[in-house]
Every structure is written in structure tokens, then in C-alpha cells.
Amino acid sequence: MASLISLPLYEKTPCKSTVQRTSDFIIFFLLLSLVTYRLLHLKNHGLTWLLAFLCESWFTFVWFLVLNIKWNRVIFKTYPDHLLQGVPELPSVDMFVTTADPVLEPPIITVNTVLSLLAVDYPAQKLACYVSDDGCSPLTYYSLVEASKFAQLWVPFCRKYDIQVRAPFRYFSNDPIITLSDSTKEFQHEWKRMKNEYEQLSNKIEVAIKNCVPPCDFTGDFAEFSNVERKNHPTIIKVLWENEECLPDGLPHLVYISREKKHKHPHHYKAGAMNTLTRVSALMTNAPYMLNVDCDMFVNNPKVVLHAMCVLLDSKSESEIAYVQFPQRFYDGLKDDPYGNQVVVVYEYIARGIDGIQGPVYGGTGCFHRRKIIYGSSPDNVDSIDGFGNSNELIKSAVDALKGKTGHEPYINLQSYVEAAYQIAGCGYEYGTSWGTKIGWIYGSTSEDVNTGQMIHKKGWRSAACTPDPPAFLGCAPSGGPTTMTQQKRWAAGLLEILFSKSCPIFGSLSVKLQWRQCLAYLWILTWGLRSIFELCYAALSAYCIIADSHFLPKVQEPALYIPVSLFITYNIYTLSEYLRAGQSVRAWWNNQRMARVTTMTAWLFGFLSVLLKLLGLSETVFEVTQKEQASNDGDDNDVGRFTFNESPIFVPGTTILLVHLTTLVVSLLKLQHPLAYDGNGSGPGEAFCSLWLVLCFWPFFKGLFGKGKHGIPKATIYKSATLAFLFIYWCRRIAMG
């Protein structure tokens, strides 16, 4: 019989697929064939073919990056039961929750995430939950105070009855008949009591939000919130709950933090908040492991910490694996993924592929880190305590962390560390230190997660993915056009900031320990914003050729036409098969294909432009918080999934593209082209099909032209787009006329 110590804590299984690799190569071969055809015939054609050659070369490069990523897909499987049998004492974990705006991120969402973390299946004396409120909102603080009272009832209830979904808003949204079936009278009584208590908590928070202030005077615990401004306020740290008796079945520590902010002092957005959480937690509990989640990502699997420890505590992991990343999953996602943001297939094929190289990219939420690695430790144990600042208490805790010592033993009153914590949470503490450059979350990009994960990989560390069933965390996906576009724009801008900085992965693969294939995987992600230029250019080619009666695709009588036709058919059949194998519908496949075009030529374009302005010194990129909201059954079912718009200029490019290609289709059908004097070969069905395809991709914008309210494109946007479309068409005709 195998000894307990020999039982594996996790397994890493390859998922090879000959069909997948063959299909990937066929598409790559067809792309190379198309580029070669362009190159051989370039001298016989004009600027349109040169632009097509450049765009298709870019598409080939991007597919090469995809080919590299998908080559070695792997799946991690963890065994929490083996962990409990083989590990005598579990390590401490500090849990971080970040929120920044009580309007865009309602306190009730943050409260549910915190409650789900406090109730995980893990010894309570080994846990501490820190909430960073970058909005310095008394409403958020009040909500957490009330939540800490409810938690004293909720956490024991979850543990007593082994409740699986420990975010109360999700648990109580289930059908009560199903929830209470085959249960004892005692459970039914306590269930109704818990539901009533949670409704009272929700009502208190809702009333406070409607009144814009908590139902109390700004005295006592709330005195520090009087006259505060969101971007100009002192540090506020409150210990909301202490597990004073170190009870394993008690309630974990709960601490509220709002770091100091002052005008003209950079606060570095979420990265700055994470570094403040890291320093404050280092003084108070100094756990060797840290979990960070966004305020909307609640725990869906109560054994999530045990799953992460299966990887981090494995005998080989100490010198290899830096962090464990759980995938982002979403609850109550709209049917067929109309906004293309549920990333089911992207995770199944792209993310699992990156897992098989040097490990998953840090996703900014649902990730367990080793504290010593966040402090700059490398696999060869070359550590330094320089750059931590002038706090002796922090330096001492950093030394303990780098030496592998666990959290404070024996228990020390958290309140005794608050005064020292105020110092290291000040906005001026980081000046002259290595925070944000060599230590902690890395600054310089609104995508601080990718930047930080890349720095860790550059030191030679690997990372691991963990995909338990049920999913570890669930969050809310953006459910509207404006929110989706804002999120995608921020991602594209932040990723391009990394690409055009000294953190570019190409430098990392040449000078440090970033594997070459991992470098290519990072390039696939970091170049999202650049794709907008090539796709926009390619989209303009078909319109130009129809108006100018030219062509950029092979004519019907040319055998070379089989290349783009085969490529189009093969690619779409292949991607459709991926969606079907992942359990998605044909409609979901089409929605994702459509939204890929919309997102690239709108949100990613604006991300690219914002970084371009930053590089030119004309403006700075801004971290835009996306709207978080709990699922609601209100509204007309017919409107669910319909694209929504607002006055943002981000919708101008999409509307312009639609108007241009609608015009070109009319021009093509009515034969209104201006024939080129120097070329008798006019546009053909290939160019017309490209325009038709783009109209189908931007069909939600077509509906928006006639929609009303949030489902209609604002008149100002239509006027601007119509002007741009007219100028483009006029320009095309002027060029055609010579």
C-alpha cells in the first residue's frame, strides 16, 4: 500500500489532438500560400495589393503565435483529500479583495464576495481577509461592518450544513423547493432564518445607497470618513473582526483598508492598491500565501484554498511554481454569449495551451501567490531585502517571508499593528523604494496583472492552472455594449503599454529566463491593440476596391482564388468545431466571431490610439472601472442579449464601417463604380462578399440605426459616422479618378 506521503497532490495531463494540430497546420499553410501569392504578383499591382500583403502577413504571424500556444495543451487535476491526509499543518493565507467605486461596483457585490471568502473550507485561524476600498466610501465601509455581523451567523451555517455555494445572493436565488427538499425541519428553520437575515442586510445596504450616506453620523468609527474626497483623503484602516481565540471553526480576520491619496501623487490604480494590501497584511498576519480576487468574483467552490495548496505544497513546486491561477468563469451568462466575453473556448484551447509552456498568464483575479516571490525571490534563492522602505516592522516581516517562516506565531492582536500600518499605506511611502519596479505588483500599465506575471516568469518561475469542478470562482461578465467596449479598450491599452516598454517580453527572452515559446504566447496577448490597424485596413480594402472598380482578391477565373476560399471555409469550419466540442452552440460561435471583428475595430482601436497619444506625450492612459451588477430577471426577455449603445465615441468606428460597406454593396449591385483607366480588371464577387461579411458582423450596429433608447445608436454618433463614411467614399473616388 502506498504511503500517504507518496500520494500525488496534483497531476498534469497532456491533451494531445492530432486532428487539432493538423487543422492548425492546414490553416497556416493556406495563409503562407496566400502571402506567397501576393509576393509573387506584387509588382503587377498597385498599393491595394501591397496593403493586402502587409495585412495578410500580419494575420499569418498571429496564426503562427496561436499555433505555438495550442501545441502542448495540458490539464491540471488536484486532489484535496490527499493534501489533508499527507500535510500535518496547513499554511496561512491572506485573502485580498479590491474595489474602487461604490457606484460601478455596488457594495452588495463586494459583501457577497467577502462572505464567500470568510466561509471557505479552511482553518479559520489560518485565514485573513483584507478589503481595499480605493473609493474611500463610507457606504462600502458600512456595508462591510454590517456584513461582519451577518458573517457570524452565515459562516457557521455554511460549515454545519456543508453549503456548497457560499455567496448568499447566489445561494438564496436558487429555487427554495429544490433547496429545502429532503431536508430536516431544523435545516428548514435555519435556512429561513438565514434568508431573512440576509434580506435585512441587503435592505440596510440598499437604503444606505439610496440616501447616499450610511444611517449614522460621521462620529466614532465613521469620523474618519467625514469630508473625504475619493482622490484626496488620508489612510483609513479598520479591523472589522478578529479571530481572537484562534478558533479553527471561527470567523477569519476581516480588515478594511483605504490607502492615502493626494492630488498630484500617482496612485498606480489597482497595482498600487495591491501593493498596499501586501504591505499591511505583511505587518498584521504575514501569511506565506496570498489570494487576490476582484470584488465581483465570489467563491463558488468552498475547497478552493485546498485545491490551490495541492499545487503550491507539492514537493517539486517550492522551487518551480510561483502562483496558481484559476480561470475566470461567469454566472448567469447571457445565452449564446452575445457579447463574446465569456471566453469558454479561448480558455479551453488558448489558455490550456499556455499552461503547457511556462504556465498561465496572471489574470488579475482568482490567483494564489507565494509572498516571497511577490517580494522578488527567484528560483535560485538569490533574495534581497533592499527596497522595502524605511519601516523596520515591514523589513522584519519581509525577512521572515523570504526565509519561509509562516505568519505571526503565537497570535498577536491585529489592532497593535494599525499604527505602523498607517505609515506604509501612505501615498509617499513608496518613494525611493523598489515597490512597483522590482517588488510587488509592477507599475507602468493598466494591465498590471500581465505585467506582474510576466516579471515572475522572466525570473524562471513557472505557474500552474487549477480547474476544479465546480469552478472555483464565479464573476459577472459585462452585459452591455458600453461596458464590454470599456473593458476591452482598457485591456488593449494596458497590454500595448507593456509591449512598448522595457518590459517587452522579447527583451525578457533574450536576456533573462523567459522561455522563447512563452515569449511568443505573451506576444499573442500584448499585440491585441495592434490587430485593430491591420483588420481596419483590410476592411477598408474591399470597400475601396468596389468604389474604385479595382480588386485585391484573385479573379474568378484565376486558380489562385481557391486559396482564400479554402482558407475562409477551413477556418470557419475548424473554429465552429472547437465551439461544438466545448459544448457551445452554433449561435455562440457566430456571436464570438462577430464580436471579434467588432471589438478589434472599435475597442482595441481606441486602446491603440490612447497608447499612441501616451507615447507622443500628449496624454496618459486611464484605468477605467467597469460596471459590475448582479443578475436580474427584470426587463423584457426579448431585449436580453440585444446590443446596447451610449454616447461614447468608441461606437463611431463600428457605425462608420457599417455605413461604408452598406454603401459599397449598393454601389456593387447597381454598378455605380468609376472604372479605372489604367486597369480593366474591376472588382469581383470576392470584394462584394467581404463587404457583405462585414455588414453581417456589424449587424447589431445596423439594428442600432433604427433602435430606440439604449438599443439605439445616438444621433450624434450616426452623424459623425456618416460624415466619416462620406469622406472615405469621396476620397476613394478621387483616387480612382486620378
Phi, psi and omega in degrees: 000132182292141177290159182299323184293338182273351180293132182291140176274332176204161177230146178243110188248126176287146177238077182285152179211109179296320180297317180297313181296320179297317180297318178300319181290323178299315179297318179297319178296318180295322177296316177298321179297319179295317179295320178296317177301316178301313185297320182290333184250013185296321185290343181270359183227173186264211186296326183300321180287327176295316178296319178297320179298316180295316180295314182291330174295320177295315179299324178293318178298315180297320179292328174298320177296319178296318179301317178297318183292316189277000187292323184234069178288141180224162176231131175264134176235127184251156183230084181301328180297321177296323180297313182294331179280329189255346182251118184292324180219128181280146181281166178280153179224128172263130184249127184248134174237131181243134174220154188225344186207114183291346178274308180285334179236082186307139182305329181296330177290315178298319180300315180295321177296315180297315180298322180291327178288319180295338186258011182294158179280089181195146181306123187298328181289351178262003185239148171214135181247124180245127180249121177264121178249094181284353176268354182044055186260124175297335177293318178296317180296314178301317180299320180289325176299312179294323179295324180296329176289315179295327182298330180293341174261320187291314184297312176299324178298314180298318182287324182295319185253011177051050178295133183273317179264111191252014166266113189302326182295328177281320182297315183277353176279348177291160178297118182300332179295317178292318183296322186264358182294144178055032180247161181283162178296326179297315180296317180300320179296313181291326178299313180295324178294316179297318180298319179294319179296320180292322178296323176295318177299313180298319180294320178300314181293319181296318179296318180298320180292319179297325179274355178068001177217152175292153182284062180197160175282158178279065177230170179061232181296337183266359184300324183291346181269357182288132176061029178273150173248150184301322183251014180206092183200158178282171176293139173230120178232125181230127173273106185279329180203137175238137172274074191298329182265006179054043181283130179294336179251021179271205180254127180298161175303147176224121185232134177258134181224128169232106186292157180294141174225141175221151176299143178069008172253118180296134179248355170060027170054223186295325180299319178295321178295319179296322179292324175295316177301319180298316182290314181296316179294330178297322178287320189276312185233328174053044179294145180289346180233147182227134174249133173236138178223150170288162187294344182258001184261089182276159180287124180254343179235109186296345179264020186301320181294321179295320178299317180294320181293334176303323180277313187289332182264000176298147186301328182275342189285333185305323182256007183234310192261125183271317183212160178243120183254126173265142182291153175278121175240160187230145179263150177050040177296145180298143182301134177066016170050062186296336180260002176060035184239015179268353169045035180294310183286324177301318178292317185298323187250319181278307183297317178296331176292316177295326177303328184276358179261263177252000176117165186295152174289142177293124187265000176087349178204154180066040185229135176258123181248151165278129182299320184295331180283325173297332178279000175103009180293147179242162182299335180271015174062029174268096185246156179216145178255014177283145173092007181275351180106187187259017177271113180297324179295319180292319180298318179298317179294325179294320177300316179299318181295316181292333178275356177088012178286149182278186182298177185304125175224133353287184184298134176237141182303124180298325183300334181290347181260355187297317182300314178293328181293327178301322181296313186279354175262002179287152185289343180263358186296326188281348180298130180080009179247182179260008179295129180089352177241310178240341183237140175078202179284136190274136180271172176108357182206146174285351172258065184297335182293309180296320180298316180291315179298321179295320178299321179294316178296327180296335179278358178102357179288154171253168174228166183226148175261150178225123185232070180289167176237118004287167181304146185293315183229149173229140179229183179255122177281148176306135187245021179209161181301309181300317181294317179299314181295320179298315179297314181294322177298315180298316179299311183299318180295314181297321180292321178293328176301321178291317182300321183263029179233179178290351177275003180308130185298337179299318177295323181294325181284335181274326189247340181234210192253025175281121180298147184299317180292327175292325175300315179296324178296317177296322179297322178301323181281314187291340183267013179307312183297325180293332183298334181299323182294314183289320179291322178295318178297316181294323178294326180287334184299314182296321179295315180299315183296323178292315181293320183270001181056047176241189177208150175235358175249154178303147179287164184301323183281353181271132176301333181298343179299334180297335182293301180296327178295314178297321180297314181297313182292314182298314182299315183289323176294319181295312180295325176298319179296326177297317180293319179294319179293333179274007178083015180265164182268167175298322179295321177297320177300312182295318179300320180289322176296317180296313182291335176298319178290316181297310182298316183298316186269004176235285184297313181293328176297316179291327174298317178298315181295322180294322177288323177300316178296325177293317180295329178277357179077019184267336179198173177244149175288152183235138176280111182261118179287134179269150181295129174249137179208144176285153181299146180223145178264005181286155175102171181281128180300331180292339180271348181296124179090351177290140183293138179245155184226165168214193185280001183299139177294352181296341180268356180294312180302316181296318179293322178296315179301316179299311182296321179297314185282333170297318179296317182294327177295320177296317179299318181292317182292322183266003178055051182262012182294156172263112185294140178282133181292329186262003182212114180279352181273102181275185179293154183235192180295335179298313179293320179296321179295321179300316178296318178298318180298318180292323176298319177295320179295324181261025181301324175302328177289325177298316176297324180295335177298331184246359181282169180235156179065219182290344178271001180248144176286129180303147182302321181299320178295318179297317180297315179298316181294319179297321177297314179296320179296317179298316180297320179295313181296318178298318179298317179299317181291323178297319178294318181297326181278355177080000000 
